[in-house]
């Protein structure tokens, strides 16, 4: 598969790395403080700031008992 920079890659059944929804998500390159990250996020989470998305992805999720 060839990647293009003109439009994001769209997948059918990939979980959002921020909220975990099984909706159609896309690959997004985030630049923040010299950090580039490929993230699968849904459309609602893509509106969040890059710092929040990076924090949610890099920190391990703690499950409530």
Beta strands, then each sheet from edge to edge (+ up, - down):
strand 1: 26-32
strand 2: 35-41
sheet 1: 1+ 2-
end
